[in-house]
Amino acid sequence: MTTPPAGSGLLVIERILRDRAGIWQQIVEERQLRPLIGQMLASSAISLALYGAVLGASYGWEQILSSLIKLPLLFLATLAICLPTLYLFNLVFGARLSMVQSVALIMVSITVTAVLTLAFAPVSLFFLVTAQSYSFYKLLNVAILLLTAVIGLRFLVEGMHTLNQQRSIAPTPVPAQQLPTTPAAVANGAGANGAVAASEDATATAGDAAPVGSAVPAAAAAPVATATLPPAAAPQPLHLPARPMNPHYVAAARQSATDRPASMGLLYIWIVLFGFVGTQLAWTLRPFFGDPGQPFGVFREVGGTFYADVLRTLGDLFGG
């Protein structure tokens, strides 16, 4: 068992992007997930805090401090609200993920979203300085957050698909009595039942060769048993069969393949739920930008919806 490469802070994103297969395998095997989750949590919090400061820079230092705290809080609170639903969905539809695996999968998605968002910070600052339009600046940053969230959620879908594939190809343990017991039985694809039947036939043949009630010396019985064995039972070199698939293995793989679409379908539903919860929570925690026409406030009164505000902002921007 190999130890996963170390990463800390923002550097964990490099491992996620360069070694996706290693990340998924680590989650599948549940190896050192808590340190990995801690690294991704730190990376996400730092990235979102810095980008929140960029959002608040459109209004003043008070809004910078407020948005610096509220943007990481938005993502982590959305995760806390939606995580139990994802965990139970996967239990119901057969993914059998542990809670730690579910957290690790979602944190991969959030980390990708957060660090990519931070990468757009220079672009956001450029338009803040040059555009001097509150409506345009707000829509630009909403588009950036939407784009990075879609990319991050694609990582979540890829990770869940990989875990489902690992589950579908994992071999099902076969009871010992179903395993082939002789090289001839393995070569012919026979199981333990065929070996037992052949053994019973050989015993019956040996028994018929001796009179009832008479003792058969071991030295005399051995040639009789050897003489009645078919040539196929003679020791042969062990060759793997052309079709080594155990029927129980095939049945388990087919069943897993049947379960996987249902699990992925529920994941897509969960992603929609995650999006709705996140946007409504963002509306509740507003402002992140700070409306120049209103005094500073940590929160606004609850009312309206995020989508109605976006449409109204579009009208202000393009309607003159």
For each residue, the residues with C-beta under 8 A, 3 or more apart:
1: 29 31
2:
3: 32
4: 15 22 26 31 32 36
5: 15 19 22
6:
7: 11 12 14 15 39
8: 11 12 39 42
9: 12 39 42 43 46
10: 13 43 46 47 115
11: 7 8 14 15 43
12: 7 8 9 15 16 36 39 40 43 111
13: 10 16 17 43 111 112 115
14: 7 11 17 18
15: 4 5 7 11 12 18 19 22 23
16: 12 13 19 20 23 40 108 111 112 155
17: 13 14 20 112
18: 14 15
19: 5 15 16 22 23
20: 16 17 23 24 155 158
21: 24 25 162
22: 4 5 15 19 25 26
23: 15 16 19 20 26 27 36 108 159
24: 20 21 27 28 158 159 162 163 166
25: 21 22 28 29
26: 4 22 23 29 31 32 33 36
27: 23 24 30 33 101 104 105 159 163
28: 24 25 101 162 163 166
29: 1 25 26
30: 27 33 98 100 101
31: 1 4 26
32: 3 4 26 35 36
33: 26 27 30 36 37 100 101 103 104
34: 37 38 100
35: 32 38 39
36: 4 12 23 26 32 33 39 40 104
37: 33 34 40 41 100 103 104 107
38: 34 35 41 42
39: 7 8 9 12 35 36 42 43
40: 12 16 36 37 43 44 104 107 108 110 111
41: 37 38 44 45 107
42: 8 9 38 39 45 46
43: 9 10 11 12 13 39 40 46 47 111 114 115
44: 40 41 47 48 72 75 76 107 110 111 113 114 115
45: 41 42 48 49 72 76 114
46: 9 10 42 43 49 50
47: 10 43 44 50 51 114 115 117 118
48: 44 45 51 52 71 72 74 75 114 117 118
49: 45 46 52 53 68 69 71 72
50: 46 47 53 54 68 118 121
51: 47 48 54 55 71 114 117 118 120 121 124
52: 48 49 55 56 67 68 69 70 71 72 288
53: 49 50 56 57 64 67 68
54: 50 51 57 121 124 125 128
55: 51 52 58 67 71 124 141 288 289
56: 52 53 59 60 62 63 64 65 66 67 68 288 289 290
57: 53 54 63 64 125 128
58: 55 63 128 134 137 289 290
59: 56 62 63 64 287 289 290 291 292 296
60: 56 63 64 290 296
61: 64 65
62: 56 59 65 66 296
63: 56 57 58 59 60 66 67 287 289 290 296
64: 53 56 57 59 60 61 67 68
65: 56 61 62 68 69
66: 56 62 63 69 70 287 298
67: 52 53 55 56 63 64 70 71 287 288 289
68: 49 50 52 53 56 64 65 71
69: 49 52 65 66 72 73
70: 52 66 67 73 74 285 288
71: 48 49 51 52 55 67 68 74 75 288
72: 44 45 48 49 52 69 75 76
73: 69 70 76 77 285
74: 48 70 71 77 78 278 281 282 285
75: 44 48 71 72 78 79 110 113 114 278
76: 44 45 72 73 79 80
77: 73 74 80 81 281
78: 74 75 81 82 274 277 278 281
79: 75 76 82 83 106 107 110
80: 76 77 83
81: 77 78 277 281
82: 78 79 85 86 270 273 274 277
83: 79 80 86 87 102 103 106
84: 87 88
85: 82 88 89 270 273
86: 82 83 89 90 102 106 267 270
87: 83 84 90 91 97 99 102
88: 84 85 91 92
89: 85 86 92 93 263 266 267 269 270
90: 86 87 93 94 95 96 97 102 263 266
91: 87 88 95 96 97
92: 88 89 266
93: 89 90 259 262 263 266
94: 90 256 259 262 263
95: 90 91 160 163 164 167 259 263
96: 90 91 167
97: 87 90 91 101 102 105 163
98: 30 101 102
99: 87 102 103
100: 30 33 34 37 103 104
101: 27 28 30 33 97 98 104 105 163
102: 83 86 87 90 97 98 99 105 106
103: 33 37 83 99 100 106 107
104: 27 33 36 37 40 100 101 107 108
105: 27 97 101 102 108 109 156 159 160 163
106: 79 83 86 102 103 109 110 156
107: 37 40 41 44 79 103 104 110 111
108: 16 23 40 104 105 111 112 155 156 159
109: 105 106 112 113 152 153 155 156 159
110: 40 44 75 79 106 107 113 114 152
111: 12 13 16 40 43 44 107 108 114 115 152
112: 13 16 17 108 109 115 116 148 151 152 155
113: 44 75 109 110 116 117 148 149 151 152 153
114: 43 44 45 47 48 51 75 110 111 117 118 148 152
115: 10 13 43 44 47 111 112 118 119
116: 112 113 119 120 148 151 152
117: 47 48 51 113 114 120 121 144 145 148
118: 47 48 50 51 114 115 121
119: 115 116
120: 51 116 117 123 124 144 148
121: 50 51 54 117 118 124 125
122: 125 126
123: 120 126 127 144
124: 51 54 55 120 121 127 128 137 140 141 144
125: 54 57 121 122 128 129
126: 122 123 129 130
127: 123 124 130 131 136 137 140
128: 54 57 58 124 125 131 137
129: 125 126
130: 126 127
131: 127 128 136 137 140
132:
133: 136 137 317
134: 58 137 138 289 291 292
135: 138 139 313 316 317
136: 127 131 133 139 140 317
137: 58 124 127 128 131 133 134 140 141 289
138: 134 135 141 142 289 313
139: 135 136 142 143 310 313 314 317
140: 124 127 131 136 137 143 144
141: 55 124 137 138 144 145 289
142: 138 139 145 146 310
143: 139 140 146 147
144: 117 120 123 124 140 141 147 148
145: 117 141 142 148 149
146: 142 143 149 150
147: 143 144 150 151
148: 112 113 114 116 117 120 144 145 151 152
149: 113 145 146 152 153 275 278
150: 146 147 153 154
151: 112 113 116 147 148 154 155
152: 109 110 111 112 113 114 116 148 149 155 156
153: 109 113 149 150 156 157 271 274
154: 150 151 157 158
155: 16 20 108 109 112 151 152 158 159
156: 105 106 108 109 152 153 159 160 267 271
157: 153 154 160 161 264 267 268 271
158: 20 24 154 155 161 162
159: 23 24 27 105 108 109 155 156 162 163
160: 95 105 156 157 163 164 263 264 267
161: 157 158 164 165 264
162: 21 24 28 158 159 165 166
163: 24 27 28 95 97 101 105 159 160 166 167
164: 95 160 161 167 168 256 259 260 263 264
165: 161 162 168 169 260
166: 24 28 162 163 169 170
167: 95 96 163 164 170 256 260
168: 164 165 253 256 257 260
169: 165 166 253
170: 166 167
171: 249
172: 246 248 249 251 252
173:
174: 178 179 246 248 249
175: 178 179
176: 179 192
177: 192
178: 174 175 191 192 193 246 248
179: 174 175 176 191 192
180: 185 186 190 191 192 195
181: 185 192 195
182: 185 186 195 198 233
183: 186 187 235 236 237 238
184: 187 188 190 232 233 236
185: 180 181 182 188 190 191 194 195 198
186: 180 182 183 189 190 238 239 240 241
187: 183 184 236 238 239 241
188: 184 185 194 232 241
189: 186 241 243
190: 180 184 185 186 193 194 195
191: 178 179 180 185 194 195
192: 176 177 178 179 180 181 195 196
193: 178 190 196 197
194: 185 188 190 191 197 198
195: 180 181 182 185 190 191 192 198 199
196: 192 193 199 200
197: 193 194 200 201
198: 182 185 194 195 201 202 233
199: 195 196 202 203
200: 196 197 203 204
201: 197 198 204 205
202: 198 199 205 206 225 228 229 233
203: 199 200 206 207
204: 200 201 207 208
205: 201 202 208 209 224 225 228
206: 202 203 209 210 221 224 225 228
207: 203 204 210
208: 204 205
209: 205 206 224 228
210: 206 207 214 216 221 224
211: 214
212:
213:
214: 210 211
215:
216: 210 220 221 224
217: 220 221
218: 221 222
219: 222
220: 216 217 223 224
221: 206 210 216 217 218 224 225
222: 218 219 225 226
223: 220 226 227
224: 205 206 209 210 216 220 221 227 228
225: 202 205 206 221 222 228 229
226: 222 223 229
227: 223 224
228: 202 205 206 209 224 225
229: 202 225 226 233 234
230: 233
231: 234
232: 184 188
233: 182 184 198 202 229 230
234: 229 231
235: 183
236: 183 184 187 239
237: 183
238: 183 186 187
239: 186 187 236
240: 186 244
241: 186 187 188 189 244
242:
243: 189
244: 240 241
245: 249 250
246: 172 174 178 249 250
247: 250 251
248: 172 174 178 251 252
249: 171 172 174 245 246 252 253
250: 245 246 247 253 254
251: 172 247 248 254 255
252: 172 248 249 255 256
253: 168 169 249 250 256 257
254: 250 251 257 258
255: 251 252 258 259
256: 94 164 167 168 252 253 259 260
257: 168 253 254 260
258: 254 255 261 262
259: 93 94 95 164 255 256 262 263
260: 164 165 167 168 256 257 263 264
261: 258 264 265
262: 93 94 258 259 265 266
263: 89 90 93 94 95 160 164 259 260 266 267
264: 157 160 161 164 260 261 267 268
265: 261 262 268 269
266: 89 90 92 93 262 263 269 270
267: 86 89 156 157 160 263 264 270 271
268: 157 264 265 271 272
269: 89 265 266 272 273
270: 82 85 86 89 266 267 273 274
271: 153 156 157 267 268 274 275
272: 268 269 275 276
273: 82 85 269 270 276 277
274: 78 82 153 270 271 277 278
275: 149 271 272 278 279
276: 272 273 279 280
277: 78 81 82 273 274 280 281
278: 74 75 78 149 274 275 281 282
279: 275 276 282 283 306 307
280: 276 277 283 284 305 306
281: 74 77 78 81 277 278 284 285
282: 74 278 279 285 286 288 306
283: 279 280 286 304 305 306 309
284: 280 281 299 302
285: 70 73 74 281 282 288 299
286: 282 283 299 300
287: 59 63 66 67 290 291 297 300
288: 52 55 56 67 70 71 282 285
289: 55 56 58 59 63 67 134 137 138 141
290: 56 58 59 60 63 287 294 296
291: 59 134 287 294
292: 59 134
293:
294: 290 291 297
295:
296: 59 60 62 63 290
297: 287 294 300
298: 66
299: 284 285 286
300: 286 287 297
301:
302: 284
303:
304: 283 308 309
305: 280 283 308 309
306: 279 280 282 283 309 310
307: 279 310 311
308: 304 305 311 312
309: 283 304 305 306 312 313
310: 139 142 306 307 313 314
311: 307 308 314 315
312: 308 309 315 316
313: 135 138 139 309 310 316 317
314: 139 310 311 317 318
315: 311 312 318 319
316: 135 312 313 319
317: 133 135 136 139 313 314
318: 314 315
319: 315 316
320:
